[in-house]
Amino acid sequence: MKRIQLSLLALLATLAATAQLPHPDSIRIDPRLLDMVVITATRTPKLIMDVPVVTRVITEHDIQAADATTVQDLLQAELPGIEFTYSMNQQVSLNMQGFGGNSVLFLVDGERLAGETLDNIDYSRLGLDGVGRVEIVKGAASSLYGSNAVGGVVNLISRQSTEPWTLNLGGRTSSLDEGRYCGALGFHRGRWNSLSNLQYTHASPVHLSDSGDMRTIYGNRTFNAKERLIYKASDRLTLTGRAGYFFRERDKSAEAHDRYRDFASGLKADYTFSDRSDLMVSYAFDQYDKSDYTLESRLDVRNYSNVQHTLRSLNNLSFPETGTLTVGGDLMRDYLMSYQFTDGGNHMQYTADAFAQWDWQPWERLNVVAALRYDYYSEASASHLSPKLNLMYKLPQVSLRAGYANGFRTPTLKEMYMNFDMANIFMIYGNPNLKPEVSDNLNLSAEWAKGCYNVTAMVFYNHVRNRITTLWNQELGGMLYANMAPVSITGFDLGTSMRWDNGLGLRLSYIYTHESLDEAGMRSSSTRPHTATLRLDYARDWRWGRSTLALNGRLLSSVTCDEYSSLSDLSQVEERTYPGYTLWRLTLGHRFARGINLTATVDNLFDYRPDYYYSNSPATVGRTYAVGLMLDIEQWFKHKDK
Amino acid sequence: MKALSLTALLGLAVLTASCDGLFGGLYDEPAAGAAYGFIQTDPDGLGGTLRIDATSYTRWNYIDLLHQRIDTASITLGQDAPPEWDFALHRYDVKTHGGAAAETPFDQVGVASALEGLHFVSDADSQVVIDMSTMMEGYLGYASSEVNPVLSTWLHVDQSTMPPIYTLSNKVYLLRMADGSLAALQFTGYMDDAMRKGIVTLRYRLISNL
């Protein structure tokens, strides 16, 4: 197997080496990145080359090349240091460079998401249809986004219709009996711009093994519908309305299914006072429910509901030759009803915040961004100040960045008030006296870009205090939410990408992460120290269309950690090593004339199967195949017009 | 049309201002409040459906099919069983009153119609869990008891994963009581609609002649 992998890598390396390299004068930066405007790092639109915080962008082209159905597939294919695994009860759990799902803030068009399970949002809500790009900012960002932005921010940004009308219909099926079917209708005419998306997915149960921590992956179905309508009322005023519905059903057992629903909607008004001043005000609603559906009685009983209402304002003021001041604030009502509260009860809290950011360019080469945010949480009676300072110094072809940012995560209603009988085995108790998690993040980076080549290196250091976890409490005879000893997470991040005019592109990324407790204790972290991703792609135009070939690889090292062998005697610890692995995906696509797109994918190309399925093993049964078809219907009519 | 669309979206957003959320009418109320005991009886009075609250680890639930009675007795308090009962349930453990049980190939209690080839097994000495609170300390509290090894296979609980995986056998069992009379039993559920484990539902049918 290794020989095959090496042969393929050698072949790819030869391809890259023998590719017809363009003359230096003709090489150029990938145009997809040259004019890329990003928004997540500063909450104001800036060219990616001018942002003082390293921002990784996954473009619509990348999403198509990765042939990803879920945001998990996409992030894992594109970024090292990210691992989605199954935790208890087959719930998806994220580890992003030592930070769990509750320390990485996921946003959709800047809006946070309601609901969580085992400290992770429902990632299957994040369908990739209609997504124009994904922006990832690593490190703390609470000075702009508040709680949960401890380890990073992932922002999915919807695309806007640019054509008079578009209609895309697609389907994908795999040898694992998984299916994805989607449709998108968009129009852009006059003052109106609309994009409607429908997506249905299904997956049959997958039997992994007869032993192991994971045995059978439950089958499931999802349905996702969303609409966004933009009305440009005048040259100064733009109104945006959106609504979305999500449904997921998981075949947990022969008697009962788990159901998950979400309804999200929002209104936003953008007003431009002048070319130096604009104002955005918005209202967002998000409700995430969980229910148990009993097949025999056909009763669908809700046992969890998280409802969030958010009011927001954001104002940008530009001062000529000085900088830009951004000020804003949010007011949120957070309601949670849960089966994990006493008698299935509910709790509610208000959060309020105000923030200001100064984006200053004292010299042509130097950019300074400083921000400060104050957050208040009513139920926790907690408040927090989150500062940040970012510097960028530009040299010819080199950008140097340095930053300090503070992050925090306030205790959730669940962590404060849980009173839950865990399968008649033990109780889990909330703790209203929890302190917020706080992190200090330092990073230094250098980016070199010339022509079609780009190299980025970054070192980072995070010091996390009061991380919230559950610990066994002898007095209560159960698990109790508590703050733990400080943790340090350090490492470095190397990345390079290149794209030649002959259609060949290569991107390599590697991250080293080291997580340690400040105090002597067990090595509880299962963060893999070495992770890398590779993508090699090639595109060629023919008379009969455009062909693309993409190879995506994920390489993850083994990790050794300590685990309790007895929860009542914390001195009893055993060492466990989780094996490393690599997974490769080969995608061949062809775009015929008249908007017919065919895709064929070989997943797990080298047929990797874990010897034992740990909870953090990839849930793969070996090599699988998938085919997809996407029709851009509007292209048919364009053809006729000609 | 476009204005209508925007108005609809605006209206939708305003409607969503319900503070504690939407969908109230979409869901069902759990039937957990329904009565326990003999919740349904066949017209001839010889069969029906039972729902038993077996959530307690410290209690046996004694079922008298003929008189349609359920009595309970605490294990930890040393309470005695009632004078008349046919079988008893403790969580998912089942014992008989001096009888025996056999698994049949049938899938409905009404068609349990022949004894040929059935292997009846009597109760055997065993232990039942009466205290789960010490599980995290590495041990459980047990009490000695007789258990019927055939009837107790109605539910397989795989505890190698968390939470455990529950699998119903869906088999029809024949219970031969001490006086030789027979009853067909089929366990159909181990939880209520609120997913509370230990709420056991079963179909039964007294069999007068086979």
Chai-1 contact restraints between the chains, C-beta under 6 A:
chainA,res_idxA,chainB,res_idxB,connection_type,confidence,min_distance_angstrom,max_distance_angstrom,comment,restraint_id
A,M88,B,M162,contact,1.0,0.0,6.0,A-B,restraint_1
A,N89,B,P163,contact,1.0,0.0,6.0,A-B,restraint_2
A,W192,B,K2,contact,1.0,0.0,6.0,A-B,restraint_3
A,L229,B,S5,contact,1.0,0.0,6.0,A-B,restraint_4
A,L229,B,L6,contact,1.0,0.0,6.0,A-B,restraint_5
A,L229,B,L9,contact,1.0,0.0,6.0,A-B,restraint_6
A,Y231,B,L6,contact,1.0,0.0,6.0,A-B,restraint_7
A,G241,B,L9,contact,1.0,0.0,6.0,A-B,restraint_8
A,A243,B,L12,contact,1.0,0.0,6.0,A-B,restraint_9
A,S265,B,L12,contact,1.0,0.0,6.0,A-B,restraint_10
A,S265,B,A13,contact,1.0,0.0,6.0,A-B,restraint_11
A,S265,B,T16,contact,1.0,0.0,6.0,A-B,restraint_12
A,L267,B,A13,contact,1.0,0.0,6.0,A-B,restraint_13
A,F285,B,T16,contact,1.0,0.0,6.0,A-B,restraint_14
A,Q287,B,G21,contact,1.0,0.0,6.0,A-B,restraint_15
A,Q287,B,L22,contact,1.0,0.0,6.0,A-B,restraint_16
A,S291,B,Y27,contact,1.0,0.0,6.0,A-B,restraint_17
A,D292,B,M195,contact,1.0,0.0,6.0,A-B,restraint_18
A,T294,B,D193,contact,1.0,0.0,6.0,A-B,restraint_19
A,S297,B,D193,contact,1.0,0.0,6.0,A-B,restraint_20
A,L299,B,D28,contact,1.0,0.0,6.0,A-B,restraint_21
A,L299,B,D193,contact,1.0,0.0,6.0,A-B,restraint_22
A,D300,B,Y27,contact,1.0,0.0,6.0,A-B,restraint_23
A,D300,B,D28,contact,1.0,0.0,6.0,A-B,restraint_24
A,V301,B,D28,contact,1.0,0.0,6.0,A-B,restraint_25
A,V301,B,P30,contact,1.0,0.0,6.0,A-B,restraint_26
A,V301,B,D193,contact,1.0,0.0,6.0,A-B,restraint_27
A,V301,B,A194,contact,1.0,0.0,6.0,A-B,restraint_28
A,R302,B,Y27,contact,1.0,0.0,6.0,A-B,restraint_29
A,S305,B,G21,contact,1.0,0.0,6.0,A-B,restraint_30
A,V307,B,D20,contact,1.0,0.0,6.0,A-B,restraint_31
A,V307,B,G21,contact,1.0,0.0,6.0,A-B,restraint_32
A,Y335,B,D20,contact,1.0,0.0,6.0,A-B,restraint_33
A,A423,B,P163,contact,1.0,0.0,6.0,A-B,restraint_34
A,N424,B,M132,contact,1.0,0.0,6.0,A-B,restraint_35
A,I425,B,M132,contact,1.0,0.0,6.0,A-B,restraint_36
A,I425,B,M135,contact,1.0,0.0,6.0,A-B,restraint_37
A,F426,B,M136,contact,1.0,0.0,6.0,A-B,restraint_38
A,S566,B,G138,contact,1.0,0.0,6.0,A-B,restraint_39
A,L567,B,M136,contact,1.0,0.0,6.0,A-B,restraint_40
A,S568,B,E137,contact,1.0,0.0,6.0,A-B,restraint_41
